[in-house]
Amino acid sequence: MSDATQPLAGRIALVTGGSRSIGAAIARRLAAEGAAVAITYSASPAKAHAVVREIEAAGGRAIAIEADAGKPEAARAAVSTTVETLGGIDILVNNAGLGLGGPIEEIAFETYERMVAVNVTGVFVATQEAVRHMKQGGRIIQIGSSMTRYAAFPTASLYTLTKGAVTGFNRSLARDLGPRGITVNTVHPGPTDTDMNPDGGPVSKIVGPGMAVGRYGKPEEIANVVAFLAGPGAAFVTGADILADGGFTA
């Protein structure tokens, strides 16, 4: 294949939470563009291994790693396994996340701790470990949320807190890693048809009328943006918050 058809040939990617929805779409897309891909999973082993088989059937290389993003030792081990098994790491996509919430006065502290562990600490630890191995041209891509720009409904304050933390983290991280030729960007999906927020589900009835394009997004459409940021054409893009939200926050 030519570089034009497989711009990520020879690159190695780790996608956390890659067994379902947006994460699985990202893994498939990066593999289609030539990357060897590791995905992590916690509660969906069958789906994770199905993604791996699909990538392999298309001629790609992939592995699935069991790792709870909320446990630092597991996040570190996932990076180490990727490096040891696939030969390095060039692209990290921190996609694993939880969407728990409720009225602020009713959120259990244990829920808060779990959300921060997965959505914030997991991102920090995986990123810290990955950059120890990354070389010039490395890519770190976080999956945020358009909720950091427009809180469309109540009971999501905890979720928005965690995604906002990642947004701030990336702005400074881009400064730290820029001299090393490593870019850092955040993709903020809007309402997208996922297991967590299905098209036609209760949230879609609230936010659907606000979509400028008149529909929910598809996981593959978020993966398109991630693939661009992972590729050579995005070498000058860093520290950016990129909305992929169908005009929801317009």
C-alpha positions in Angstrom: 0.0 0.0 0.0 1.1 3.6 -0.6 1.5 6.2 2.1 -1.5 7.9 0.7 -3.8 4.9 1.3 -2.1 3.9 4.6 -0.6 7.0 6.2 -0.2 5.2 9.5 1.8 2.3 8.2 4.5 1.3 10.6 2.9 3.2 13.5 1.6 1.6 16.7 -1.5 2.8 18.5 -3.1 2.2 21.8 -6.8 2.9 22.1 -8.2 2.7 25.7 -11.8 1.5 25.9 -11.6 0.1 22.4 -14.1 -2.7 22.6 -17.3 -0.7 21.9 -18.8 2.3 20.2 -16.4 5.2 19.6 -13.4 3.3 20.8 -14.0 0.4 18.5 -14.6 2.7 15.6 -11.3 4.5 16.3 -9.4 1.2 16.5 -10.9 0.0 13.2 -10.1 3.3 11.4 -6.5 3.5 12.7 -5.9 -0.1 11.6 -7.4 0.6 8.2 -4.9 3.4 7.8 -2.0 1.0 8.5 -1.4 1.2 12.3 -0.9 -1.8 14.5 -3.5 -1.4 17.2 -3.8 -2.4 20.8 -7.2 -1.9 22.5 -8.0 -2.1 26.2 -11.3 -3.4 27.7 -12.7 -4.0 31.1 -16.2 -5.4 31.0 -16.5 -6.5 27.4 -14.0 -9.2 26.5 -16.1 -10.8 23.8 -16.6 -7.5 22.0 -12.9 -6.6 22.4 -11.7 -9.8 20.8 -14.4 -9.4 18.0 -12.8 -6.1 17.1 -9.3 -7.7 17.0 -10.6 -10.5 14.8 -12.2 -7.9 12.5 -9.0 -6.0 12.1 -7.0 -9.2 11.5 -9.5 -10.4 8.9 -8.9 -7.1 7.0 -5.1 -7.8 7.1 -4.2 -5.6 10.1 -2.5 -6.4 13.4 -4.3 -5.9 16.7 -4.3 -7.1 20.3 -6.8 -6.8 23.1 -5.6 -6.1 26.7 -7.7 -6.4 29.8 -7.2 -3.2 31.8 -9.4 -1.2 34.1 -8.6 2.4 33.2 -9.5 3.4 36.8 -6.6 1.4 38.2 -3.2 3.1 37.7 -1.2 -0.2 37.6 -3.5 -1.6 34.9 -3.2 1.6 32.8 0.6 1.4 33.1 0.6 -2.3 32.3 -1.5 -1.7 29.1 1.1 0.7 27.8 3.9 -1.7 28.7 2.1 -4.6 27.0 1.6 -2.6 23.9 5.3 -1.7 23.7 6.5 -5.2 24.4 4.0 -7.0 22.1 3.8 -4.5 19.2 7.2 -2.9 19.4 6.6 0.6 20.6 3.9 3.2 20.9 3.4 6.2 18.6 -0.3 7.0 19.1 -2.3 7.1 22.4 -6.0 7.6 22.2 -7.5 7.9 25.7 -11.1 7.0 25.0 -12.1 4.9 28.1 -14.6 6.8 30.2 -17.6 6.6 32.4 -20.8 8.8 32.2 -22.2 8.4 35.7 -24.1 11.3 37.3 -27.1 12.6 39.0 -28.2 15.7 41.0 -25.1 17.0 42.8 -26.6 16.5 46.3 -27.3 12.9 45.5 -24.0 11.8 44.0 -22.2 9.3 46.3 -18.6 10.1 47.0 -17.7 6.6 45.8 -19.2 7.5 42.4 -17.2 10.7 42.3 -14.0 8.7 43.1 -14.7 6.2 40.4 -15.4 8.8 37.8 -12.2 10.7 38.6 -10.2 7.5 38.7 -11.3 6.5 35.1 -11.9 9.8 33.4 -9.0 11.8 34.9 -6.4 9.6 36.7 -6.6 7.0 34.0 -5.9 9.6 31.3 -3.0 11.0 33.3 -1.3 7.7 34.0 -1.7 6.3 30.5 -0.3 9.5 29.0 2.6 9.7 31.5 3.6 6.1 30.8 3.1 6.4 27.0 5.3 9.5 26.6 8.2 7.6 28.2 8.3 5.5 25.1 7.2 8.0 22.4 9.5 9.5 19.8 9.4 12.4 17.5 6.0 12.4 15.7 4.1 10.9 18.6 0.4 11.7 19.0 -1.7 11.9 22.1 -5.5 12.3 21.5 -8.0 12.6 24.3 -11.7 12.0 23.9 -13.5 14.8 25.7 -17.1 16.0 25.4 -19.0 18.9 23.9 -20.6 19.1 27.4 -17.6 21.2 28.4 -18.9 23.9 26.0 -22.6 23.5 26.4 -24.4 21.7 29.3 -27.6 20.7 27.5 -29.3 19.0 30.4 -29.0 18.6 34.2 -27.4 15.8 36.2 -24.1 15.8 34.2 -22.0 18.0 36.5 -19.7 15.3 37.6 -19.2 14.0 34.0 -18.5 17.6 32.8 -16.0 18.1 35.7 -13.9 15.2 34.6 -13.9 16.1 30.9 -13.1 19.7 31.7 -10.1 18.5 33.7 -8.7 16.7 30.7 -9.2 19.7 28.5 -7.1 21.8 30.9 -4.5 19.1 31.2 -4.0 19.0 27.4 -3.4 22.7 27.0 -0.4 22.6 29.3 0.8 19.2 28.1 1.0 20.5 24.5 3.6 23.0 25.8 5.6 20.3 27.6 5.7 17.9 24.7 5.9 20.3 21.7 9.7 20.5 21.8 9.8 16.7 21.5 7.6 16.7 18.4 4.7 15.1 20.1 1.2 16.6 19.6 -1.6 16.7 22.1 -5.2 17.3 21.1 -8.7 16.7 22.5 -11.7 15.7 20.3 -15.0 16.7 21.8 -17.8 14.5 20.5 -21.3 15.9 20.6 -24.4 13.6 20.9 -23.2 10.4 19.2 -25.0 7.0 18.9 -23.2 4.9 21.5 -24.0 2.3 24.1 -23.9 5.0 26.7 -26.1 7.5 24.8 -28.0 5.7 22.0 -29.8 7.5 19.3 -33.5 7.3 20.3 -32.6 7.0 24.0 -33.8 9.3 26.7 -31.1 11.8 26.3 -31.6 12.0 22.5 -35.2 13.3 23.1 -33.7 16.2 25.0 -30.7 17.1 22.8 -31.9 15.9 19.4 -33.7 19.2 18.5 -30.5 21.1 19.1 -28.5 19.3 16.5 -27.7 21.6 13.6 -27.3 18.7 11.2 -30.6 17.2 12.4 -29.3 13.9 13.6 -27.0 12.1 16.1 -23.4 11.5 15.1 -22.0 8.1 14.3 -18.9 6.6 16.0 -17.2 6.4 12.7 -17.5 10.1 12.3 -15.6 10.7 15.5 -13.0 8.2 14.4 -12.5 10.2 11.2 -11.4 13.2 13.3 -9.1 11.1 15.4 -7.5 9.5 12.4 -6.7 12.9 11.0 -5.0 14.0 14.3 -3.1 10.8 14.4 -1.7 11.2 10.9 1.1 13.1 9.3 -1.2 15.9 8.1 -1.8 17.1 11.6 1.8 17.7 12.6 1.1 21.4 13.1 -2.1 20.9 15.2 -1.5 20.7 19.0 -3.2 22.0 22.1 -6.5 22.1 20.2 -10.0 21.4 21.3 -11.8 20.0 18.2 -15.5 19.8 18.3 -17.1 17.0 16.4 -20.7 17.7 17.4 -22.9 18.2 14.4 -23.2 21.9 15.3 -24.7 21.1 18.7 -22.6 23.9 20.4 -22.8 26.3 17.4 
